[in-house]
């Protein structure tokens, strides 16, 4: 599986552990930065990660910051991204099973590294259930498209 990963400075060390774990598990990883603990603004990195997923250049994405909140919000601004902030294995499992989440957001100041790696494993290995959840995903996509049109965004999908 190809997985895009990005972080801000607060998530840099956890991102490094995530990249190492994914590669050792046989995944192809696109590390989109940042490349140090020097302060950076997260929106650029997180939107870039979500764009990789939406374009089909990655199967899943992972964004990491201090809390994970801003990272999730930034990723979700990309049309077609469904980023989920997960603090435990349960939320990771059901983000995938019921919401077909395609980007995992983690807070390095919220979850310890080992727990974050367990959450990552659940997120990567859990499949979307489909069934009754498909219509809900379609409704979310319809809302997204409607808002895009209302605000004058170009139709036709992500950048």
JOQUI-V880864 format. One record per residue. RES is the residue in one letter. PSI is psi in whole degrees, -180 to 180 (* if undefined). OMEGA is omega in degrees with one decimal (NA if undefined). D_LAST is the distance of its C-alpha to the last C-alpha in whole Angstrom. Layout:
res=RES psi=PSI omega=OMEGA d_last=D_LAST
res=RES psi=PSI omega=OMEGA d_last=D_LAST
//
This chain:
res=X psi=143 omega=177.0 d_last=23
res=X psi=126 omega=-175.7 d_last=20
res=X psi=126 omega=175.9 d_last=19
res=X psi=139 omega=-177.4 d_last=17
res=X psi=137 omega=178.3 d_last=19
res=X psi=156 omega=178.4 d_last=18
res=X psi=167 omega=165.9 d_last=21
res=X psi=-171 omega=-178.0 d_last=22
res=X psi=-36 omega=-178.9 d_last=26
res=X psi=-26 omega=180.0 d_last=27
res=X psi=2 omega=-173.3 d_last=26
res=X psi=-50 omega=-176.8 d_last=26
res=X psi=-41 omega=176.7 d_last=29
res=X psi=-39 omega=177.2 d_last=28
res=X psi=-42 omega=179.3 d_last=25
res=X psi=-42 omega=178.3 d_last=27
res=X psi=-38 omega=178.4 d_last=30
res=X psi=-46 omega=179.2 d_last=27
res=X psi=-46 omega=179.8 d_last=26
res=X psi=-46 omega=-179.8 d_last=29
res=X psi=-45 omega=-179.3 d_last=30
res=X psi=-45 omega=180.0 d_last=27
res=X psi=-41 omega=-179.8 d_last=28
res=X psi=-19 omega=176.4 d_last=31
res=X psi=3 omega=175.7 d_last=31
res=X psi=8 omega=178.9 d_last=29
res=X psi=150 omega=172.1 d_last=25
res=X psi=128 omega=-174.6 d_last=23
res=X psi=131 omega=170.4 d_last=21
res=X psi=105 omega=179.2 d_last=18
res=X psi=109 omega=-173.9 d_last=20
res=X psi=9 omega=177.9 d_last=17
res=X psi=178 omega=1.6 d_last=20
res=X psi=170 omega=-172.4 d_last=21
res=X psi=14 omega=179.0 d_last=24
res=X psi=-179 omega=176.1 d_last=27
res=X psi=9 omega=175.9 d_last=29
res=X psi=136 omega=-175.8 d_last=28
res=X psi=133 omega=175.5 d_last=27
res=X psi=163 omega=173.8 d_last=23
res=X psi=129 omega=-173.2 d_last=21
res=X psi=-27 omega=-172.9 d_last=19
res=X psi=-41 omega=179.8 d_last=15
res=X psi=-48 omega=-176.8 d_last=14
res=X psi=-43 omega=-176.0 d_last=15
res=X psi=-40 omega=175.8 d_last=14
res=X psi=-38 omega=177.9 d_last=11
res=X psi=-40 omega=177.9 d_last=10
res=X psi=-47 omega=179.5 d_last=13
res=X psi=-39 omega=178.1 d_last=11
res=X psi=-39 omega=177.3 d_last=7
res=X psi=-42 omega=-178.9 d_last=10
res=X psi=-49 omega=-176.5 d_last=12
res=X psi=-37 omega=177.7 d_last=9
res=X psi=-15 omega=-177.5 d_last=8
res=X psi=8 omega=177.5 d_last=12
res=X psi=-16 omega=174.9 d_last=13
res=X psi=149 omega=178.0 d_last=15
res=X psi=-38 omega=179.4 d_last=17
res=X psi=164 omega=175.4 d_last=17
res=X psi=157 omega=175.3 d_last=17
res=X psi=127 omega=175.5 d_last=19
res=X psi=141 omega=-174.4 d_last=19
res=X psi=134 omega=175.0 d_last=22
res=X psi=-163 omega=178.3 d_last=24
res=X psi=-57 omega=179.0 d_last=27
res=X psi=-24 omega=-175.1 d_last=27
res=X psi=-13 omega=-176.9 d_last=24
res=X psi=-56 omega=-179.2 d_last=23
res=X psi=-34 omega=179.2 d_last=21
res=X psi=-44 omega=177.2 d_last=19
res=X psi=-46 omega=-179.6 d_last=18
res=X psi=-46 omega=-179.4 d_last=17
res=X psi=-45 omega=179.0 d_last=15
res=X psi=-39 omega=-177.6 d_last=13
res=X psi=-9 omega=174.8 d_last=14
res=X psi=-15 omega=177.9 d_last=12
res=X psi=121 omega=-177.7 d_last=8
res=X psi=122 omega=-178.8 d_last=9
res=X psi=-13 omega=176.8 d_last=10
res=X psi=143 omega=173.9 d_last=12
res=X psi=82 omega=-177.5 d_last=16
res=X psi=136 omega=-179.7 d_last=17
res=X psi=127 omega=174.3 d_last=21
res=X psi=119 omega=-175.4 d_last=23
res=X psi=131 omega=178.3 d_last=26
res=X psi=-2 omega=180.0 d_last=30
res=X psi=171 omega=-177.8 d_last=32
res=X psi=-33 omega=-180.0 d_last=32
res=X psi=-49 omega=-178.5 d_last=32
res=X psi=-34 omega=176.9 d_last=29
res=X psi=-45 omega=-178.6 d_last=27
res=X psi=-47 omega=-175.1 d_last=29
res=X psi=-21 omega=171.5 d_last=28
res=X psi=-38 omega=178.3 d_last=24
res=X psi=-50 omega=-174.0 d_last=24
res=X psi=-44 omega=-172.7 d_last=27
res=X psi=-29 omega=-175.0 d_last=26
res=X psi=-2 omega=-177.4 d_last=23
res=X psi=41 omega=178.5 d_last=21
res=X psi=138 omega=-179.3 d_last=19
res=X psi=-3 omega=175.4 d_last=17
res=X psi=128 omega=175.9 d_last=17
res=X psi=132 omega=174.7 d_last=20
res=X psi=134 omega=-179.2 d_last=21
res=X psi=146 omega=176.0 d_last=25
res=X psi=113 omega=-177.7 d_last=27
res=X psi=-23 omega=178.3 d_last=29
res=X psi=2 omega=-176.6 d_last=31
res=X psi=-41 omega=-178.7 d_last=32
res=X psi=141 omega=176.7 d_last=32
res=X psi=158 omega=-176.0 d_last=34
res=X psi=-48 omega=-178.0 d_last=33
res=X psi=-41 omega=177.1 d_last=35
res=X psi=-42 omega=178.6 d_last=34
res=X psi=-40 omega=179.2 d_last=30
res=X psi=-34 omega=174.3 d_last=30
res=X psi=-43 omega=177.4 d_last=32
res=X psi=-45 omega=178.1 d_last=29
res=X psi=-48 omega=-179.2 d_last=27
res=X psi=-44 omega=178.7 d_last=29
res=X psi=-45 omega=-178.5 d_last=29
res=X psi=-45 omega=-175.6 d_last=25
res=X psi=-32 omega=-174.4 d_last=25
res=X psi=-5 omega=-179.0 d_last=28
res=X psi=136 omega=179.8 d_last=28
res=X psi=157 omega=174.4 d_last=26
res=X psi=134 omega=-179.7 d_last=25
res=X psi=-26 omega=-175.9 d_last=28
res=X psi=-139 omega=177.8 d_last=27
res=X psi=-131 omega=-175.9 d_last=29
res=X psi=-17 omega=-177.8 d_last=30
res=X psi=-19 omega=-178.6 d_last=26
res=X psi=-45 omega=-178.1 d_last=24
res=X psi=-31 omega=178.6 d_last=25
res=X psi=-40 omega=176.7 d_last=24
res=X psi=-41 omega=177.0 d_last=20
res=X psi=-38 omega=177.7 d_last=20
res=X psi=-41 omega=177.0 d_last=21
res=X psi=-44 omega=179.0 d_last=19
res=X psi=-38 omega=178.6 d_last=16
res=X psi=-40 omega=176.7 d_last=18
res=X psi=-44 omega=179.4 d_last=18
res=X psi=-45 omega=179.6 d_last=14
res=X psi=-41 omega=178.8 d_last=14
res=X psi=-45 omega=179.3 d_last=17
res=X psi=-37 omega=177.9 d_last=16
res=X psi=-45 omega=178.8 d_last=13
res=X psi=-42 omega=-178.9 d_last=15
res=X psi=-31 omega=-176.5 d_last=18
res=X psi=9 omega=173.7 d_last=16
res=X psi=15 omega=177.6 d_last=14
res=X psi=152 omega=179.3 d_last=11
res=X psi=134 omega=176.2 d_last=9
res=X psi=166 omega=173.3 d_last=10
res=X psi=6 omega=172.0 d_last=9
res=X psi=-168 omega=-173.4 d_last=7
res=X psi=164 omega=178.3 d_last=4
res=X psi=* omega=NA d_last=0
//
